[in-house]
Amino acid sequence: MRKKKKKVVMKITVEDYVKAIKKADRENELAQSAGWKRVTNIHKSKKTYNRKTQKKNFTEE
């Protein structure tokens, strides 16, 4: 007699769902835009130190 193999049931977690929605939304956004658009654009935090903004604010004072 052969042993029956157990079927592996894959469950989708909330993190997987959110990740899939974000990826699909981004691909949809890139498809609708005209021309080229950077895929690896990183959002910069306002709290990080930036030398250029320091120079701009120096002349206003």
Residue pairs with C-beta under 8 A, 6 or more apart in sequence:
30 37
30 39
44 50
